[in-house]
């Protein structure tokens, strides 16, 4: 499929993703990730009837929205009324035109951070603002979300409003569904991003398309051959054997582990090549490398087969439980998230203490009782905690099976981070009570 195809053609037989029903939402907040909160605010800012949207939010919070189908341009779910009656609700969102997709691709190709994040299957939050500057709106605006419901209401009803809110929680799980709603599935978009990032070679004078390789080499030989290759670069000091290739027994190499590691190396090489070809690459600092444990966690966060994940843990002399916690931290914030879990700062700077003191200044009644320990603040009587990271952000944690575990994305506001931790703990309680 090319970018010149119209969205209707591109979506023919398009991808559908189905998300299982979510448990009731606990706490004051609803969504907690950047993408989920952004969608929620866009929905609320574009709503014409506040009372209907408020009722829809309560319905979504109660767990009345069933499994959600996400397709290009459409959300679908069955939403239950208080009496248990189910209503099919659909919300449509305009798909981007071919020209808008071209402009979005130009934004991605022109920004190293966007390019690297997308090729690593991440969705950078600043992509929304940069796309908007290019005239491409990713989040919905006024009139973008069109309702269709079995209840017969011509405008947004409680059922379609609940579905709109539920989409915010789905974006917490996977922000790629926003681009699917706009008309492109993840694999298609990544394929086009990779094509756009591939180095372009200018044809030489007299070179025509479709020249056979044998003819080309014969012509070069007649002209004296190719110039000699440059000298090989100096060898790079090795930092250790990749954990997934450490054999369990002498002479053993696991084909699944090797295949996974090769695919990861190819993806990372593609990202590095795309960044190296940028005009400003020479002025950029050399990124810090990963240690063996950090790299093992990064690999495990990509979702390898279970035997490969187990091998990563064994290769680093860590337990499967330790690796699972580390993966959650990595998915919440990469190497910074892992550092907050395992190697937090010894003490918080005065600026962090000032943030903590002012977090509940507008609502002193909501201020929790906190017990401090280094850069960790635990809510007395709760299994929730916030930690201050060396990156200047606050990270939510919750108590699970006697251990502190990452509970979501970080925030610049300690109150918001604590709310995320409480919502995560509340969701667990809701599941365990069923």
Backbone torsions as a table, in degrees:
resi	resn	phi	psi	omega
1	UNK	NA	137.9	-179.8
2	UNK	-109.1	165.9	179.2
3	UNK	-72.2	-11.4	-179.6
4	UNK	-81.9	-11.3	178.6
5	UNK	-71.4	145.7	175.7
6	UNK	-71.5	154.3	-177.9
7	UNK	-56.6	-37.5	-178.3
8	UNK	-63.3	-38.4	178.4
9	UNK	-71.1	-40.4	-178.3
10	UNK	-63.7	-31.8	-176.3
11	UNK	-89.1	-2.2	-179.5
12	UNK	-58.2	123.8	-175.3
13	UNK	62.5	30.0	-170.8
14	UNK	-69.1	175.2	-175.9
15	UNK	-71.8	139.0	170.9
16	UNK	-122.6	133.7	174.2
17	UNK	-119.2	138.5	-179.0
18	UNK	-119.1	126.7	-180.0
19	UNK	-108.7	131.9	-179.8
20	UNK	-63.3	156.2	177.7
21	UNK	-59.0	142.1	-179.3
22	UNK	-97.9	152.8	178.3
23	UNK	-71.1	167.7	177.2
24	UNK	-56.4	145.7	179.6
25	UNK	-88.2	131.9	-179.3
26	UNK	-106.5	161.3	176.8
27	UNK	83.7	179.0	-176.6
28	UNK	-76.2	-34.5	-176.9
29	UNK	-79.8	175.4	178.8
30	UNK	-125.5	-75.6	172.0
31	UNK	-86.8	159.3	-179.1
32	UNK	-130.9	-19.7	179.1
33	UNK	-83.0	166.0	178.1
34	UNK	-58.4	-43.4	-176.6
35	UNK	-70.1	-41.7	178.9
36	UNK	-64.2	-44.8	179.0
37	UNK	-65.5	-39.8	178.9
38	UNK	-61.8	-42.7	177.0
39	UNK	-63.7	-45.7	-178.7
40	UNK	-59.4	-45.1	179.7
41	UNK	-64.6	-39.4	178.6
42	UNK	-63.6	-40.7	177.9
43	UNK	-62.7	-46.0	-177.7
44	UNK	-69.2	-36.8	179.5
45	UNK	-69.1	-27.9	-177.2
46	UNK	-96.1	-1.6	-177.8
47	UNK	-74.4	141.7	178.5
48	UNK	-97.7	-20.3	-177.2
49	UNK	-126.9	99.2	-175.0
50	UNK	-62.5	-37.5	-177.7
51	UNK	-65.7	-40.0	179.0
52	UNK	-65.8	-42.1	179.7
53	UNK	-65.2	-38.8	178.3
54	UNK	-63.2	-41.5	178.4
55	UNK	-66.4	-37.1	177.3
56	UNK	-64.7	-38.4	178.4
57	UNK	-64.4	-42.9	178.3
58	UNK	-62.0	-39.3	179.7
59	UNK	-64.5	-43.8	178.5
60	UNK	-65.1	-40.1	179.6
61	UNK	-62.9	-31.2	-176.0
62	UNK	-75.6	-8.8	-178.7
63	UNK	86.6	20.7	-176.0
64	UNK	-84.4	-5.2	179.7
65	UNK	-90.2	124.6	-179.7
66	UNK	-79.2	-161.8	178.8
67	UNK	-57.6	140.7	-176.3
68	UNK	-110.7	127.6	173.7
69	UNK	-95.3	129.7	178.8
70	UNK	-117.4	120.0	177.8
71	UNK	-130.8	167.6	176.0
72	UNK	-56.2	114.9	176.7
73	UNK	83.0	4.7	-174.0
74	UNK	-153.2	136.5	168.6
75	UNK	-111.7	138.4	179.7
76	UNK	-139.6	137.5	175.6
77	UNK	-160.9	160.4	170.6
78	UNK	-97.5	125.8	-178.4
79	UNK	-114.1	127.7	-176.8
80	UNK	-89.0	137.3	170.6
81	UNK	-78.5	174.8	-179.2
82	UNK	-61.3	-30.1	179.9
83	UNK	-84.3	4.6	178.3
84	UNK	92.2	-5.1	179.5
85	UNK	-68.9	130.7	179.9
86	UNK	-95.2	136.9	177.8
87	UNK	-122.7	128.5	174.5
88	UNK	-74.8	127.0	179.2
89	UNK	-121.8	136.6	176.0
90	UNK	-126.0	141.3	173.2
91	UNK	-129.7	123.9	-179.8
92	UNK	-103.4	148.1	179.4
93	UNK	-132.0	131.9	-177.3
94	UNK	-57.6	131.1	175.3
95	UNK	-80.2	145.9	179.7
96	UNK	-67.9	146.7	177.4
97	UNK	-75.9	168.4	178.2
98	UNK	-60.4	-38.5	179.4
99	UNK	-66.6	-37.9	178.6
100	UNK	-66.5	-38.7	177.2
101	UNK	-65.0	-36.7	177.2
102	UNK	-63.4	-41.7	179.4
103	UNK	-66.8	-39.2	178.1
104	UNK	-63.6	-41.5	178.3
105	UNK	-62.7	-37.7	177.8
106	UNK	-64.2	-37.1	176.5
107	UNK	-63.3	-44.4	-179.6
108	UNK	-64.6	-46.0	-177.0
109	UNK	-67.9	-24.7	-177.8
110	UNK	-89.4	-3.0	-178.0
111	UNK	-127.3	115.8	-175.1
112	UNK	-58.8	-41.0	-178.0
113	UNK	-63.7	-42.7	177.9
114	UNK	-63.7	-44.6	-177.5
115	UNK	-61.7	-48.0	-178.9
116	UNK	-63.9	-41.6	-178.6
117	UNK	-64.8	-46.1	-178.2
118	UNK	-65.7	-40.0	178.5
119	UNK	-68.4	-21.5	173.2
120	UNK	-91.1	11.5	179.4
121	UNK	62.1	38.7	172.6
122	UNK	-115.4	159.2	178.8
123	UNK	-115.8	103.6	-178.0
124	UNK	-70.5	129.2	-177.9
125	UNK	-58.2	-36.3	-177.2
126	UNK	-68.2	-8.6	178.1
127	UNK	-60.3	-35.4	-178.8
128	UNK	-61.9	-48.6	-178.5
129	UNK	-66.6	-41.5	-178.9
130	UNK	-68.7	-36.0	176.6
131	UNK	-67.0	-40.1	179.0
132	UNK	-61.8	-37.5	178.2
133	UNK	-63.9	-25.5	177.9
134	UNK	-93.0	7.9	178.0
135	UNK	83.8	21.6	179.6
136	UNK	-120.1	114.9	179.6
137	UNK	-95.5	118.4	177.7
138	UNK	-88.8	-46.4	177.0
139	UNK	-76.6	151.0	-175.8
140	UNK	-70.9	148.0	174.7
141	UNK	-115.0	-171.0	-178.6
142	UNK	-61.2	126.9	178.4
143	UNK	83.9	-3.5	-177.9
144	UNK	-75.5	-33.0	-175.9
145	UNK	-95.6	102.8	-177.3
146	UNK	-96.6	128.0	-175.8
147	UNK	-92.8	148.4	169.5
148	UNK	-141.9	124.9	-176.3
149	UNK	-144.4	146.7	178.4
150	UNK	-65.0	-19.2	-178.2
151	UNK	-71.0	-15.8	174.4
152	UNK	96.2	-7.2	178.6
153	UNK	-64.0	139.5	-177.5
154	UNK	-81.5	-23.1	179.0
155	UNK	-113.4	-171.1	178.7
156	UNK	-58.4	132.8	175.9
157	UNK	-114.6	-177.2	179.2
158	UNK	-59.5	-36.5	-174.9
159	UNK	-70.5	-47.1	179.9
160	UNK	-71.4	-32.9	176.6
161	UNK	-65.0	-40.6	177.6
162	UNK	-62.7	-38.5	178.8
163	UNK	-65.6	-39.0	177.3
164	UNK	-61.0	-43.4	179.1
165	UNK	-67.5	-38.2	-179.6
166	UNK	-61.8	-32.3	179.2
167	UNK	-60.6	-30.4	177.6
168	UNK	-63.5	-39.5	178.9
169	UNK	-71.1	-32.1	176.3
170	UNK	-66.8	-36.6	177.7
171	UNK	-66.9	-27.2	171.8
172	UNK	-58.8	-39.5	-178.2
173	UNK	-76.7	-40.8	-175.1
174	UNK	-155.9	99.7	-179.1
175	UNK	-67.0	-12.5	179.2
176	UNK	-63.6	-20.2	-178.6
177	UNK	-66.9	-20.7	176.2
178	UNK	-64.2	-42.3	178.5
179	UNK	-70.8	-31.3	174.5
180	UNK	-63.9	-43.1	176.9
181	UNK	-61.3	-34.8	179.9
182	UNK	-80.5	-3.8	170.2
183	UNK	121.6	-2.3	-179.0
184	UNK	-128.6	128.7	174.7
185	UNK	-80.2	165.5	-173.1
186	UNK	-60.2	-46.9	-175.8
187	UNK	-64.4	-40.8	179.1
188	UNK	-63.1	-46.5	-178.1
189	UNK	-64.8	-43.2	179.7
190	UNK	-63.4	-36.1	178.2
191	UNK	-63.1	-41.3	179.3
192	UNK	-72.2	-34.0	176.7
193	UNK	-65.2	-42.8	178.1
194	UNK	-62.4	-41.0	179.3
195	UNK	-64.0	-39.3	-179.3
196	UNK	-69.5	-27.9	-177.9
197	UNK	-88.1	-8.1	-179.5
198	UNK	-68.0	140.9	-179.4
199	UNK	-65.0	137.2	178.8
200	UNK	-97.2	139.0	179.7
201	UNK	-114.0	125.8	177.2
202	UNK	-72.8	132.8	178.6
203	UNK	-68.2	143.3	178.2
204	UNK	-75.5	160.5	-179.6
205	UNK	-59.2	130.0	178.7
206	UNK	84.6	-4.4	-178.4
207	UNK	-82.7	131.7	-179.8
208	UNK	-112.5	153.9	178.2
209	UNK	-68.5	143.3	174.0
210	UNK	84.3	16.8	177.5
211	UNK	-72.2	133.3	179.3
212	UNK	-65.3	145.2	-177.9
213	UNK	-61.6	-39.0	-178.8
214	UNK	-63.8	-39.2	178.6
215	UNK	-67.6	-39.3	-179.1
216	UNK	-63.4	-47.0	-179.5
217	UNK	-67.0	-35.7	178.1
218	UNK	-64.2	-39.6	179.2
219	UNK	-66.5	-39.7	179.0
220	UNK	-66.3	-38.0	179.7
221	UNK	-64.9	-37.9	-180.0
222	UNK	-66.4	-25.6	180.0
223	UNK	-90.3	8.0	179.0
224	UNK	105.1	2.2	176.7
225	UNK	85.3	173.1	179.5
226	UNK	-77.2	153.6	175.7
227	UNK	-64.7	154.5	-178.8
228	UNK	-64.0	150.6	177.7
229	UNK	-69.3	149.7	176.7
230	UNK	-66.8	162.2	179.7
231	UNK	-63.7	149.0	179.8
232	UNK	-65.7	143.7	177.8
233	UNK	-68.2	160.3	179.0
234	UNK	-64.0	151.3	-179.1
235	UNK	-65.2	147.3	178.3
236	UNK	-94.0	134.9	-179.6
237	UNK	-65.1	130.1	-179.8
238	UNK	-77.7	141.2	-179.7
239	UNK	-103.1	-0.6	179.7
240	UNK	140.4	162.3	178.4
241	UNK	-78.6	133.4	177.1
242	UNK	-53.8	133.0	-173.1
243	UNK	-57.9	-33.3	-175.7
244	UNK	-70.2	-13.4	179.6
245	UNK	-105.3	1.4	175.8
246	UNK	-68.6	114.7	-173.5
247	UNK	-69.6	144.7	175.7
248	UNK	-72.9	-36.1	178.1
249	UNK	-126.9	154.8	179.9
250	UNK	-54.8	131.3	177.1
251	UNK	82.4	-1.5	-177.1
252	UNK	-89.0	132.7	170.8
253	UNK	-128.5	122.8	-176.7
254	UNK	-80.7	116.6	-179.0
255	UNK	-59.1	-39.3	-179.4
256	UNK	-64.5	-40.9	178.5
257	UNK	-66.5	-40.3	179.9
258	UNK	-65.4	-41.6	179.4
259	UNK	-63.3	-43.7	179.9
260	UNK	-64.1	-43.9	-179.2
261	UNK	-65.8	-37.7	178.7
262	UNK	-65.6	-41.1	178.3
263	UNK	-63.8	-41.5	178.0
264	UNK	-63.7	-42.8	179.7
265	UNK	-62.4	-38.3	178.9
266	UNK	-65.4	-43.1	179.1
267	UNK	-63.4	-43.9	-179.4
268	UNK	-68.1	-36.4	177.1
269	UNK	-64.2	-37.2	178.3
270	UNK	-64.3	-42.3	178.0
271	UNK	-63.5	-47.2	-178.8
272	UNK	-63.0	-38.2	178.4
273	UNK	-65.7	-42.7	179.5
274	UNK	-61.3	-40.1	178.7
275	UNK	-70.2	-37.4	-178.2
276	UNK	-67.2	-25.9	-178.8
277	UNK	-84.0	-4.4	178.3
278	UNK	-72.4	145.0	-178.3
279	UNK	-60.5	-30.3	-176.9
280	UNK	-92.1	12.3	-173.6
281	UNK	-63.4	-38.4	-175.6
282	UNK	-62.1	-27.9	-178.7
283	UNK	-89.8	-1.5	-178.5
284	UNK	-86.0	143.5	178.0
285	UNK	-68.1	152.5	178.0
286	UNK	-72.2	124.6	-178.8
287	UNK	-65.8	147.3	178.4
288	UNK	-68.3	142.2	178.7
289	UNK	-82.5	169.0	178.4
290	UNK	-98.4	147.7	168.9
291	UNK	-77.4	174.9	-177.5
292	UNK	-60.7	-45.0	-179.6
293	UNK	-65.9	-44.7	178.1
294	UNK	-59.0	-43.5	-178.8
295	UNK	-67.9	-35.3	177.0
296	UNK	-64.2	-41.0	178.5
297	UNK	-65.6	-42.9	178.1
298	UNK	-58.5	-44.2	178.4
299	UNK	-63.6	-44.0	-179.1
300	UNK	-65.6	-31.8	179.3
301	UNK	-66.8	-18.8	178.5
302	UNK	-78.1	-5.5	176.2
303	UNK	81.3	51.7	178.2
304	UNK	-71.9	169.0	173.1
305	UNK	-56.4	151.4	-175.1
306	UNK	-55.6	-42.2	178.1
307	UNK	-61.3	-33.7	178.4
308	UNK	-69.8	-41.4	177.5
309	UNK	-61.5	-42.3	178.2
310	UNK	-62.6	-37.1	179.7
311	UNK	-67.7	-37.3	176.5
312	UNK	-59.8	-43.0	179.7
313	UNK	-64.4	-46.3	-179.5
314	UNK	-62.7	-40.1	-178.7
315	UNK	-63.2	-24.4	178.6
316	UNK	-103.0	6.1	-179.4
317	UNK	57.8	42.9	176.5
318	UNK	-121.0	159.1	178.3
319	UNK	-83.6	163.3	177.5
320	UNK	-62.1	-36.3	178.2
321	UNK	-64.5	-41.7	177.7
322	UNK	-61.4	-40.7	-179.5
323	UNK	-67.8	-39.5	179.6
324	UNK	-62.0	-44.2	177.5
325	UNK	-62.6	-42.8	-179.0
326	UNK	-63.9	-38.2	178.8
327	UNK	-64.2	-41.0	177.5
328	UNK	-61.9	-40.9	177.9
329	UNK	-64.7	-41.1	-178.9
330	UNK	-64.8	-43.0	179.8
331	UNK	-66.5	-27.5	177.3
332	UNK	-76.4	-28.1	-175.7
333	UNK	-169.6	27.3	175.7
334	UNK	62.5	-146.1	-177.1
335	UNK	-64.5	-29.6	177.2
336	UNK	-65.5	-40.3	177.9
337	UNK	-65.2	-39.0	178.3
338	UNK	-65.7	-38.4	179.2
339	UNK	-64.6	-37.9	178.7
340	UNK	-65.2	-35.8	178.6
341	UNK	-70.2	-43.1	-168.2
342	UNK	-112.6	-24.8	-174.4
343	UNK	-142.3	63.7	-176.7
344	UNK	-72.6	161.4	175.8
345	UNK	-59.4	152.7	-179.0
346	UNK	-69.8	-34.7	-177.9
347	UNK	-148.5	151.2	179.8
348	UNK	-86.3	140.1	177.6
349	UNK	-70.8	163.5	180.0
350	UNK	-55.1	-35.0	179.8
351	UNK	-60.9	-37.2	178.7
352	UNK	-67.8	-40.6	178.7
353	UNK	-64.4	-35.7	177.8
354	UNK	-66.7	-40.3	176.1
355	UNK	-59.9	-43.9	-178.2
356	UNK	-65.1	-40.0	-179.2
357	UNK	-66.3	-33.6	-176.9
358	UNK	-95.4	1.1	-173.9
359	UNK	-63.1	-35.3	-178.3
360	UNK	-114.6	27.4	-176.8
361	UNK	-61.9	-33.4	-177.9
362	UNK	-83.2	-10.1	-178.5
363	UNK	-150.4	77.3	-175.8
364	UNK	-61.6	-27.4	-178.6
365	UNK	-65.7	-24.4	-179.1
366	UNK	-88.7	-5.3	-177.5
367	UNK	-67.4	123.6	-178.7
368	UNK	-80.6	163.5	172.3
369	UNK	-83.2	119.6	-174.8
370	UNK	-113.8	139.0	175.1
371	UNK	-111.2	121.4	-174.1
372	UNK	-91.9	143.8	172.3
373	UNK	-150.3	98.8	-176.1
374	UNK	66.0	-119.1	177.6
375	UNK	-104.4	20.5	178.3
376	UNK	-112.1	136.5	174.7
377	UNK	-126.3	116.6	-176.0
378	UNK	-105.3	135.4	176.8
379	UNK	-75.4	124.7	-179.1
380	UNK	-64.8	128.6	178.6
381	UNK	83.4	1.9	178.8
382	UNK	-126.3	158.6	174.0
383	UNK	-94.3	45.2	-179.2
384	UNK	-129.0	155.0	-174.2
385	UNK	-157.9	150.6	169.1
386	UNK	-121.0	145.2	179.3
387	UNK	-125.4	142.4	177.4
388	UNK	-95.7	126.6	-177.4
389	UNK	-98.9	162.6	178.3
390	UNK	-63.8	-16.9	178.8
391	UNK	-84.5	1.0	177.6
392	UNK	85.3	11.0	179.7
393	UNK	-113.1	163.2	180.0
394	UNK	-103.5	133.8	-172.7
395	UNK	-116.8	129.5	179.7
396	UNK	-82.2	139.3	175.9
397	UNK	-135.0	157.3	175.3
398	UNK	-141.0	157.5	-178.4
399	UNK	-85.7	125.1	179.1
400	UNK	-135.6	119.4	176.4
401	UNK	50.7	41.2	176.3
402	UNK	82.7	3.8	179.8
403	UNK	-127.8	152.6	175.6
404	UNK	-85.7	128.7	-175.7
405	UNK	-126.0	145.7	175.5
406	UNK	-58.8	138.8	-174.4
407	UNK	-117.2	5.8	179.5
408	UNK	153.2	-168.9	-176.7
409	UNK	-73.8	150.7	179.7
410	UNK	-75.6	170.1	179.7
411	UNK	-145.9	155.6	173.5
412	UNK	-78.5	-6.0	-177.8
413	UNK	-116.8	120.6	-179.7
414	UNK	-62.0	-32.7	178.9
415	UNK	-65.7	-40.2	178.0
416	UNK	-66.5	-39.2	178.4
417	UNK	-64.5	-41.1	178.9
418	UNK	-65.9	-37.6	177.5
419	UNK	-61.9	-39.7	176.7
420	UNK	-61.0	-43.8	179.1
421	UNK	-62.9	-41.4	-179.6
422	UNK	-66.8	-39.9	178.3
423	UNK	-62.7	-41.5	179.4
424	UNK	-63.9	-43.6	178.6
425	UNK	-65.0	-38.5	179.2
426	UNK	-66.7	-37.4	177.2
427	UNK	-63.3	-40.0	177.9
428	UNK	-63.2	-40.5	179.7
429	UNK	-65.5	-37.3	178.0
430	UNK	-64.2	-38.6	178.2
431	UNK	-68.3	-41.6	-176.2
432	UNK	-71.3	-21.6	-179.0
433	UNK	-83.7	-9.6	-177.7
434	UNK	-83.5	NA	NA
